[in-house]
Amino acid sequence: MTDAELSEAEKTFILHSVQDNFREDGRGNEDFRHMEVETGLISNTNGSARVRLANTDVLVGVKVQLTAVDPEKPEVGRLDFFIDCSANATPAFEGRGGEDLGSEISAMLTRAYSCPSAVDFHSLCVLPGQQCWLLYVDVLLLECGGNLFDAVSIAVKAALFNLKIPNVTMTKDEGGVELDLSDDPFDFKRLNVAGAPVVVTVNKIGHKHVVDASEKEEECTLARIILGVTEKGTITSMRKEGSGSLDSDSISEMMESARKVGMELNKILLKALEEEEKQGAKTVGFLR
Amino acid sequence: MSVDIRLASSRPAGTDLYHGENPGNIVTPGDVITADSGFMRGHGTYMEDECLHASVAGTVERVNKLISVRPLKTRYNGEIGDVVIGRIRELAQKRWKVETHSRMDSVLMLSSVNLPGGELRRRSEEDEKMMRHYLKEGDLISAEVQNVMSDGCLSLHTRSLKYGKLGQGCLVCISPSLVLRRKTHFHNLPIGASIILGNNGFIWISPTVQDKSEESGGYETNLQPIPKLDREVIARLRNCVLALAECKMLLFDTCILYAYEASLKYAVKDLLKPEVAVEVVDLVRQRLELEGS
């Protein structure tokens, strides 16, 4: 996935450092790098967020649209993920280069959010059996510095937190129901994201595992599992990646640390977002 | 376990203000430098509508009638004699292609490396077949710029025992303009680590090796685990270098040592936090000003 090719000695150095629980930058195996979150920075979306995790930079915008319901699930709304890998991030994304990675991430997000308790899908239904909200979640990768999955999922959750769905008034007239979207920008409802999962990637390096791997560490990983974890510690999805094999014991160990880290992530993210909401500070955006 | 999520709005303002002297005339791409037609067009500029525009962001420099713009952020422009760190990209006919953050891949000829068995050895076809045995894709080397070709491509050499393949350690990539040109770029710091400040912005931090054996020509790497104490020193140095680079400080041995000393009161991983990094760099800056260097 990354273009950082390492020499044998560098890999050994990283491997031993993970063994010592003292990584190349001084972090322990379960430490995250510090990240920066901002929401509501794109004015022409219904909800947006930007997350910068060390060098990984992700921008997410959510647009809502009224559509016909899925006949199999007539009472729920839907989420649709799309990942755009900008060639600004790495030249490897040029042309169709980022498509595989994009569909991988969107598949992972779709699966993580397919859990019924993730978001209240019933609240996204406008008229049961007929109309519901479809949320288009568009993710733009601006820079890759390792641990993309986690950063994307955190940005998605922040954008969904920030989402403002316009209120709809329904009037009944002959032959059907007429839907009327509110034009008032302050007439909206929010989505409850308390149960939304974040994705935690656990990389197996040597006999130990690390979370929030840097690009170099990702290069040393043979196998990793990617988990969707909610605030309560429910694991909503799981997938394994890489050519290496994993022992069942180590899988449960990795799941346990992902659960622990994921719960903490959710808690701190929500706290930060609520604080931002309270402050109502003006947007910083990309200028600094 | 530690998770740290901040808000963009709570980022302290003015943490990355420029501290040096007034840089003079700064332009951004597209800016008109002069409408006077009496000047000559240099690097980083272009002519449009009879005005001279800047094509890169940087400072305007004038030598007599030649106007050029020196970019602030640039790839590495090699000069003969520079010490560089590079990563082997590819093997070709009698040469290695090396990535040195230059515009083009640099070239390391088989004839300009030290091979095991003495300096005056003839290079045979056998050696050509053994090239991957000496240096393979992904390996890091330290080298010196031997020549700059007409197209800007660098030709490197490692014909000294101080150059050659690098073993265990940590590579940090920063902007090449932040590395101060010095007489020596190899430093054995008194804190138990060595640092190579490549002119190309690649900085190599490794544990100090006592004796470099000559028999193998430096192509054997030691893969034994490094003691945790050394590892801590390396990690701390890495974070210090990144902090200094983040605050746009010129890098040389003294300032790195000062940063190391100033950072000792923090845990290594705390140095990743921006406010701690800024504080450490401020201390370094004060100390350097005090000593008038």
Interface residues (C-beta under 8 A of the other chain):
Chain A: E5 L6 S7 E8 A9 E10 T12 F13 H16 S17 Q19 D20 F22 R23 E24 D25 G26 R27 G28 E30 D31 F32 R33 H34 M35 E36 V37 E38 R50 R52 A54 I154 K260 V261 E264 L265 I268 L269 A272 E275 E276 Q279 A281 K282 T283 V284 R288
Chain B: M1 S2 V3 D4 I5 R6 L7 A8 S9 R11 D16 R87 E137 G138 D139 L140 L166 G167 Q168 G169 C170 L171 T221 N222 L223 P225 I226 K228 R231 E232 A235 R236 R238 N239 A267 V268 K269 L271 L272 K273 P274
